[in-house]
Amino acid sequence: MVSFTNEDEEAMAEKGYRADTSEIGKVYYPDQGVELSEEIAVNYVEYPWITCFQVEGIRPAEEENNI
Protein backbone atom coordinates (compact mmCIF):
# COMPACT_ATOMS: atom_id res chain seq x y z
CA MET A 1 0.00 0.00 0.00
CA VAL A 2 1.23 3.47 -0.83
CA SER A 3 0.00 6.58 0.94
CA PHE A 4 1.00 10.19 1.31
CA THR A 5 1.72 12.25 4.42
CA ASN A 6 2.50 15.83 5.34
CA GLU A 7 4.50 14.70 8.37
CA ASP A 8 8.26 15.21 8.40
CA GLU A 9 10.91 12.50 8.63
CA GLU A 10 11.37 12.97 12.40
CA ALA A 11 7.65 12.48 13.12
CA MET A 12 7.55 9.37 10.95
CA ALA A 13 10.67 7.97 12.68
CA GLU A 14 8.89 8.32 16.02
CA LYS A 15 6.08 6.17 14.58
CA GLY A 16 8.56 3.44 13.55
CA TYR A 17 9.19 4.32 9.91
CA ARG A 18 12.39 4.79 7.91
CA ALA A 19 12.70 7.02 4.85
CA ASP A 20 14.30 6.61 1.45
CA THR A 21 14.20 9.04 -1.45
CA SER A 22 12.53 8.23 -4.76
CA GLU A 23 12.01 10.29 -7.91
CA ILE A 24 8.68 11.58 -6.58
CA GLY A 25 9.84 12.29 -3.02
CA LYS A 26 10.43 10.43 0.23
CA VAL A 27 9.16 6.89 0.68
CA TYR A 28 8.39 5.83 4.24
CA TYR A 29 8.35 2.17 5.19
CA PRO A 30 8.13 0.25 8.48
CA ASP A 31 11.39 -0.03 10.42
CA GLN A 32 10.73 -3.73 11.02
CA GLY A 33 9.12 -6.53 9.05
CA VAL A 34 10.34 -5.57 5.57
CA GLU A 35 13.32 -6.39 3.38
CA LEU A 36 14.86 -4.07 0.83
CA SER A 37 15.90 -5.96 -2.29
CA GLU A 38 17.14 -3.00 -4.31
CA GLU A 39 16.79 0.77 -4.46
CA ILE A 40 13.20 1.73 -3.67
CA ALA A 41 11.21 3.09 -6.59
CA VAL A 42 7.65 4.38 -6.71
CA ASN A 43 6.18 4.36 -10.20
CA TYR A 44 2.98 6.02 -11.39
CA VAL A 45 1.45 3.58 -13.88
CA GLU A 46 -1.57 3.96 -16.15
CA TYR A 47 -3.26 0.83 -17.47
CA PRO A 48 -6.46 0.84 -19.53
CA TRP A 49 -8.37 -0.48 -16.49
CA ILE A 50 -6.62 1.34 -13.59
CA THR A 51 -4.17 4.08 -12.70
CA CYS A 52 -1.98 3.28 -9.72
CA PHE A 53 1.37 3.48 -7.97
CA GLN A 54 3.69 0.48 -8.03
CA VAL A 55 6.45 0.13 -5.45
CA GLU A 56 9.63 -1.77 -6.27
CA GLY A 57 12.52 -2.75 -4.03
CA ILE A 58 10.65 -3.47 -0.80
CA ARG A 59 8.79 -6.57 0.34
CA PRO A 60 7.51 -8.18 3.53
CA ALA A 61 10.25 -9.96 5.46
CA GLU A 62 10.14 -13.72 5.47
CA GLU A 63 9.12 -15.14 8.80
CA GLU A 64 11.86 -17.09 10.59
CA ASN A 65 9.51 -20.09 10.93
CA ASN A 66 9.22 -20.37 7.13
CA ILE A 67 12.95 -20.45 6.40
C-alpha positions as a LaTeX table, in Angstrom:
\begin{tabular}{lrrr}
\hline
Residue & $x$ (\AA) & $y$ (\AA) & $z$ (\AA) \\
\hline
Met1 & 0.00 & 0.00 & 0.00 \\
Val2 & 1.23 & 3.47 & $-0.83$ \\
Ser3 & 0.00 & 6.58 & 0.94 \\
Phe4 & 1.00 & 10.19 & 1.31 \\
Thr5 & 1.72 & 12.25 & 4.42 \\
Asn6 & 2.50 & 15.83 & 5.34 \\
Glu7 & 4.50 & 14.70 & 8.37 \\
Asp8 & 8.26 & 15.21 & 8.40 \\
Glu9 & 10.91 & 12.50 & 8.63 \\
Glu10 & 11.37 & 12.97 & 12.40 \\
Ala11 & 7.65 & 12.48 & 13.12 \\
Met12 & 7.55 & 9.37 & 10.95 \\
Ala13 & 10.67 & 7.97 & 12.68 \\
Glu14 & 8.89 & 8.32 & 16.02 \\
Lys15 & 6.08 & 6.17 & 14.58 \\
Gly16 & 8.56 & 3.44 & 13.55 \\
Tyr17 & 9.19 & 4.32 & 9.91 \\
Arg18 & 12.39 & 4.79 & 7.91 \\
Ala19 & 12.70 & 7.02 & 4.85 \\
Asp20 & 14.30 & 6.61 & 1.45 \\
Thr21 & 14.20 & 9.04 & $-1.45$ \\
Ser22 & 12.53 & 8.23 & $-4.76$ \\
Glu23 & 12.01 & 10.29 & $-7.91$ \\
Ile24 & 8.68 & 11.58 & $-6.58$ \\
Gly25 & 9.84 & 12.29 & $-3.02$ \\
Lys26 & 10.43 & 10.43 & 0.23 \\
Val27 & 9.16 & 6.89 & 0.68 \\
Tyr28 & 8.39 & 5.83 & 4.24 \\
Tyr29 & 8.35 & 2.17 & 5.19 \\
Pro30 & 8.13 & 0.25 & 8.48 \\
Asp31 & 11.39 & $-0.03$ & 10.42 \\
Gln32 & 10.73 & $-3.73$ & 11.02 \\
Gly33 & 9.12 & $-6.53$ & 9.05 \\
Val34 & 10.34 & $-5.57$ & 5.57 \\
Glu35 & 13.32 & $-6.39$ & 3.38 \\
Leu36 & 14.86 & $-4.07$ & 0.83 \\
Ser37 & 15.90 & $-5.96$ & $-2.29$ \\
Glu38 & 17.14 & $-3.00$ & $-4.31$ \\
Glu39 & 16.79 & 0.77 & $-4.46$ \\
Ile40 & 13.20 & 1.73 & $-3.67$ \\
Ala41 & 11.21 & 3.09 & $-6.59$ \\
Val42 & 7.65 & 4.38 & $-6.71$ \\
Asn43 & 6.18 & 4.36 & $-10.20$ \\
Tyr44 & 2.98 & 6.02 & $-11.39$ \\
Val45 & 1.45 & 3.58 & $-13.88$ \\
Glu46 & $-1.57$ & 3.96 & $-16.15$ \\
Tyr47 & $-3.26$ & 0.83 & $-17.47$ \\
Pro48 & $-6.46$ & 0.84 & $-19.53$ \\
Trp49 & $-8.37$ & $-0.48$ & $-16.49$ \\
Ile50 & $-6.62$ & 1.34 & $-13.59$ \\
Thr51 & $-4.17$ & 4.08 & $-12.70$ \\
Cys52 & $-1.98$ & 3.28 & $-9.72$ \\
Phe53 & 1.37 & 3.48 & $-7.97$ \\
Gln54 & 3.69 & 0.48 & $-8.03$ \\
Val55 & 6.45 & 0.13 & $-5.45$ \\
Glu56 & 9.63 & $-1.77$ & $-6.27$ \\
Gly57 & 12.52 & $-2.75$ & $-4.03$ \\
Ile58 & 10.65 & $-3.47$ & $-0.80$ \\
Arg59 & 8.79 & $-6.57$ & 0.34 \\
Pro60 & 7.51 & $-8.18$ & 3.53 \\
Ala61 & 10.25 & $-9.96$ & 5.46 \\
Glu62 & 10.14 & $-13.72$ & 5.47 \\
Glu63 & 9.12 & $-15.14$ & 8.80 \\
Glu64 & 11.86 & $-17.09$ & 10.59 \\
Asn65 & 9.51 & $-20.09$ & 10.93 \\
Asn66 & 9.22 & $-20.37$ & 7.13 \\
Ile67 & 12.95 & $-20.45$ & 6.40 \\
\hline
\end{tabular}
